[in-house]
Amino acid sequence: MATIKIKQIKSKIGSSERQKRTLEALGLRKLNSTVEHEATPQIEGMVRKVAHLVSVEK
């Protein structure tokens, strides 16, 4: 399966608790941190929920 690279580009301060937990579940703990995940429907759904805080590379 294809992998996607997710980078946190905006701070989670001021975001809802649900969005903060979604970032942590993706493995993003600090600003400018980057993680790689397989492009599953579950991961893509999580990315859509926090799309305003992250950037994605295919």
C-alpha positions in Angstrom: 0.0 0.0 0.0 1.1 3.6 -0.6 2.5 5.6 2.3 1.8 9.3 3.1 4.1 11.7 4.9 2.2 13.9 7.4 3.8 17.1 8.8 2.3 19.3 11.5 2.5 22.9 10.3 0.3 24.7 12.8 0.0 24.7 16.5 -2.7 22.6 18.2 -3.2 25.4 20.8 -6.8 26.6 20.5 -7.9 23.4 18.8 -10.6 21.2 20.2 -9.7 18.3 22.5 -10.8 15.9 19.8 -8.4 17.4 17.3 -5.5 17.4 19.8 -6.1 13.7 20.4 -6.2 13.0 16.7 -2.8 14.6 16.2 -1.4 12.5 19.0 -2.9 9.3 17.6 -1.2 10.1 14.3 2.1 10.4 16.2 2.4 14.2 15.9 3.6 15.5 19.2 5.4 18.8 18.4 5.2 21.5 15.7 7.1 20.6 12.5 7.2 16.9 13.4 6.8 14.4 10.5 5.5 10.9 10.5 4.8 8.3 7.8 1.7 6.1 7.7 0.2 3.8 5.2 -2.6 5.4 3.2 -5.5 3.5 4.8 -9.1 4.9 4.9 -8.8 5.3 8.7 -5.6 7.4 8.5 -7.0 9.5 5.6 -10.1 10.2 7.7 -8.0 11.3 10.6 -5.9 13.6 8.3 -9.1 15.2 7.0 -10.2 16.0 10.5 -7.0 18.0 11.2 -6.3 19.1 7.6 -6.0 22.8 8.7 -3.1 21.8 11.0 -1.1 19.5 8.8 0.4 19.1 5.3 0.4 15.8 3.4 2.7 14.4 0.8 1.8 11.3 -1.1 
